[in-house]
Amino acid sequence: MSEPAENQLTEEAVRKVAHLSRLAIADDQIPRYTAELASVLEHIEKLLALEVEGVEPMAHPLAVINRLEDDVPVEGLPVTALLENAPAVKGDFIAVPKVLGEGS
């Protein structure tokens, strides 16, 4: 195997990134992830080459306008209608499995 170019990603580098990321990658998957990570790094290089001087940062790529209407209180759903839609009911309450404490 020939020596990798200065900016070419090595399998050793992929193993190090996987280790630092706490990812378990099988030896037979290393070539695949080497190619995928190299592709991601190439894309980042292209982004870094873009001229962005004077471009204002934006929070969203589309012109989004927040709807800042006043909250208007309305009558809520009646308890009986709510309980009709619940998967399990116990008295006037929605029954759910116990998640805290001992027992089931």
C-alpha positions in Angstrom: 0.0 0.0 0.0 1.4 3.4 -0.9 1.9 6.3 1.6 -1.3 8.4 2.0 -1.2 11.9 0.7 -0.8 14.7 3.2 -4.6 15.5 3.3 -5.8 11.9 2.7 -7.6 10.3 5.6 -5.9 7.1 7.0 -7.6 4.1 8.6 -5.6 4.8 11.7 -7.1 8.3 11.9 -10.6 6.8 11.5 -9.9 4.4 14.3 -8.7 7.3 16.5 -11.9 9.4 15.7 -14.0 6.3 16.5 -12.2 5.8 19.8 -12.6 9.5 20.8 -16.3 9.3 19.8 -16.7 6.1 21.8 -17.9 4.3 18.7 -17.3 0.6 18.2 -16.4 0.0 14.6 -15.5 -3.5 13.4 -12.3 -3.9 11.4 -14.2 -4.8 8.2 -16.2 -1.5 8.5 -13.1 0.7 8.7 -12.6 1.1 4.9 -16.3 2.2 4.5 -16.1 4.7 7.3 -12.7 6.0 6.0 -14.4 6.8 2.7 -17.5 8.3 4.3 -15.5 10.5 6.7 -13.2 11.6 3.9 -16.2 12.7 2.0 -17.5 14.7 4.9 -14.1 16.4 5.3 -14.0 17.2 1.6 -17.4 18.9 1.9 -16.2 20.9 4.9 -13.1 22.0 2.9 -15.5 23.3 0.1 -17.5 25.2 2.7 -14.4 26.7 4.2 -13.4 27.9 0.7 -16.6 29.9 0.3 -16.3 33.7 0.5 -18.6 34.8 3.2 -17.2 38.2 4.1 -20.1 40.6 4.7 -22.8 37.8 4.7 -25.1 38.3 7.7 -25.6 35.2 9.8 -29.1 33.8 9.8 -31.0 31.7 12.2 -33.1 30.0 9.5 -32.7 29.7 5.7 -36.2 30.7 5.0 -38.1 33.9 5.8 -39.9 32.7 8.8 -42.2 35.0 10.8 -43.1 34.1 14.3 -46.8 34.2 15.1 -47.0 36.3 18.2 -50.7 36.4 18.7 -52.2 36.9 22.1 -53.1 33.7 24.1 -56.8 33.4 24.4 -58.2 31.1 27.0 -60.7 28.7 25.7 -62.8 26.0 27.3 -60.8 22.8 27.7 -61.8 19.3 26.6 -64.3 17.7 29.1 -62.8 15.0 31.3 -65.2 12.4 30.0 -64.2 13.1 26.4 -60.5 12.9 27.4 -61.0 9.6 29.3 -62.8 8.1 26.2 -59.5 8.6 24.3 -57.2 7.2 26.9 -55.8 3.6 26.5 -56.5 2.8 30.1 -58.6 4.5 32.8 -58.8 4.1 36.6 -61.7 6.0 38.1 -61.5 9.6 36.8 -57.8 9.3 35.8 -55.7 8.0 32.9 -54.0 4.8 34.1 -50.3 4.5 33.4 -47.7 2.0 34.4 -45.7 2.6 37.6 -42.3 4.0 36.7 -40.9 4.9 40.1 -40.3 3.0 43.3 -40.3 -0.7 43.9 -42.7 -3.2 42.4 -44.5 -3.3 39.2 
